[in-house]
Amino acid sequence: MSYSKKLEEFVLSVKGGVFFLSPREKLFLKMLDDMGIPEEVVREGVEECYRSINPKRRSKHPLFLCFNSIMDRYENHLRLEAQKIELDWKGRFKKKLELVKHLIETHVQEPTSEEEAERILRDIETSILRKLWKKLSPEERERIMSKFEEFKENREIFGELIKNEVRRTFGVPRLSLYVD
């Protein structure tokens, strides 16, 4: 999946008064694309984010500060999609665990609800990625951190970028009931 040029044009029109996206903003869009977030969800999140900003300040507001708004929209999107297909969350939970059982060191409790299953999967994914991060050489960790240096002041995005890089390096699948 790759976002269309129309998304970039949309962002520019919402920001107003700018003629191009910064390299950091383009990298942010690439991260969202790598995460598998649909273009229409990104549009909705960006629109919601910039709607809450004074129009005179929009052109100076960095796109990556819309991360929370986009992620909120994405979570709603995933839940709606799951409801449409009457998701077998218990079966998907077991399938996701099966994909990473060789990386899990402890017994995983059986969830009692879909929300709990998603939370458990997120916790497991975070634990696995932290463990794999520690296995990287100091030079490799430094290389990854310097690759995303410009996002360092925004810990949430910086962390997501590093997690995505570790996930890609080790081939760890996304652990979510809703994402394949």
Secondary structure as the mmCIF struct_conf table of DSSP 4:
data_model
#
loop_
_struct_conf.conf_type_id
_struct_conf.id
_struct_conf.beg_label_comp_id
_struct_conf.beg_label_asym_id
_struct_conf.beg_label_seq_id
_struct_conf.end_label_comp_id
_struct_conf.end_label_asym_id
_struct_conf.end_label_seq_id
HELX_RH_AL_P HELX_RH_AL_P1 LYS A 5 LYS A 15
BEND BEND1 GLY A 17 GLY A 17
BEND BEND2 PHE A 19 PHE A 20
HELX_RH_AL_P HELX_RH_AL_P2 PRO A 23 ASP A 34
TURN_TY1_P TURN_TY1_P1 MET A 35 GLY A 36
HELX_RH_AL_P HELX_RH_AL_P3 GLU A 39 ARG A 51
TURN_TY1_P TURN_TY1_P2 SER A 52 SER A 52
BEND BEND3 ILE A 53 ILE A 53
TURN_TY1_P TURN_TY1_P3 PRO A 55 ARG A 57
HELX_RH_3T_P HELX_RH_3T_P1 ARG A 58 LYS A 60
BEND BEND4 HIS A 61 HIS A 61
HELX_RH_3T_P HELX_RH_3T_P2 LEU A 63 CYS A 66
HELX_RH_AL_P HELX_RH_AL_P4 PHE A 67 LYS A 84
TURN_TY1_P TURN_TY1_P4 ILE A 85 GLU A 86
HELX_RH_AL_P HELX_RH_AL_P5 TRP A 89 VAL A 100
HELX_RH_3T_P HELX_RH_3T_P3 LYS A 101 LEU A 103
BEND BEND5 THR A 106 THR A 106
HELX_LH_PP_P HELX_LH_PP_P1 HIS A 107 PRO A 111
BEND BEND6 THR A 112 SER A 113
HELX_RH_AL_P HELX_RH_AL_P6 GLU A 114 LYS A 135
BEND BEND7 LEU A 136 LEU A 136
HELX_RH_AL_P HELX_RH_AL_P7 PRO A 138 LYS A 147
TURN_TY1_P TURN_TY1_P5 PHE A 148 PHE A 148
HELX_RH_3T_P HELX_RH_3T_P4 GLU A 149 PHE A 151
TURN_TY1_P TURN_TY1_P6 LYS A 152 GLU A 153
BEND BEND8 ASN A 154 ASN A 154
HELX_RH_AL_P HELX_RH_AL_P8 ARG A 155 PHE A 170
TURN_TY1_P TURN_TY1_P7 GLY A 171 GLY A 171
HELX_LH_PP_P HELX_LH_PP_P2 VAL A 172 ARG A 174
BEND BEND9 LEU A 177 TYR A 178
#
